[in-house]
Amino acid sequence: MPWKGVKDPYKIWLSEIMLQQTRVEQGMGYYIRFIKAFPTVQKLAQAPENQVFKLWEGLGYYSRCRNLIETAKKVSVEMGGSFPDSREGLLSLKGVGPYTASAIGSFAFGLPLAVLDGNVMRVLSRVFGIREPIDQPSVKKKMEEMASCLLDEKNPAAYNQAIMDFGAVVCKPQQPDCISCSFRKKCFANLHGMQAALPVKSKKIKSKERYVYYLVLEHGEKQLVRKRTGNDIWKGLYEFVWMEKDEPQELDFLQNLSSWGLPSKRIKKQIIDVSEEIMHQLTHQKIRCQFIHIKIDQPVHLEGYTWHTKNAILQFPFPRLLTRYLGW
Ligand code: SF4
């Protein structure tokens, strides 16, 4: 992994933000492209927002990208381009929580801060037999204290890297390699045959279902799009004409321009495509989406939306759900 052993806090921060809720294999290409486009935090801070979002396109969890931009500007402008070298300073950055602060603090500055990610929690809960849900704040706090006690304060970076790698390679979620593990004679989970049962997690929060419809409206070489604002998903990204309903909608309704708040009289339309329902799973939301692609013979006005050529639209960042439909 290109960020391993690196001491530059900018690169460590970038890799850690990118890998939150993302597999290493998926994040790697994005990290390489980001470092190439923005080799320093100043370059990232100066970049147009659309360019940053465009490079992030497809990685998901776009609030991370918004936080990334905000933090880059803060470090670049308010902190003279240097990341803070204390836990408190790191925690003051948007999008940096205890885990990321410990990773940057220990890897970049050698601070005695123990990391506690999913791999480390799994190792601790199995070795020490923690049978309470690890996603409960009180249990997490207990584990943080435990991780701090175990930390090799003289070599925090090596210790942190080692325990995370141990969790990823030996004490894996499925089929941990207990036979060759050096903890096998003391590990609670191994002694009690509880590897599959630990760590314990609380019941999953039920996903909320949302019925989302997109109208890809085309006139000549142009399409109608807007940049999302507000505090909903995908803020800062672009989209076609959006409609959300509490339940599935009939095709007749979706193909009628007035259903979208558009004038329909004296406008000739041609239905280009009606997609199947597309399921898109987010952390706590299941999006059930359908696209209606319609060509019209004259431009119309819709509050908040603007006509752009397809070439211009290709430069805008879109949620993965839309790029998948469009085949970009
Ligand atoms: S003995 Fe097995 S469960 Fe225990 S720490 Fe080692 S790999 Fe993990």
Boltz pocket constraint, residues with backbone or C-beta under 6 A from the ligand:
constraints:
  - pocket:
      binder: B
      contacts: [[A, 123], [A, 126], [A, 127], [A, 170], [A, 171], [A, 172], [A, 176], [A, 177], [A, 178], [A, 181], [A, 182], [A, 183], [A, 184], [A, 187], [A, 188], [A, 189], [A, 190], [A, 195]]
      max_distance: 6.0
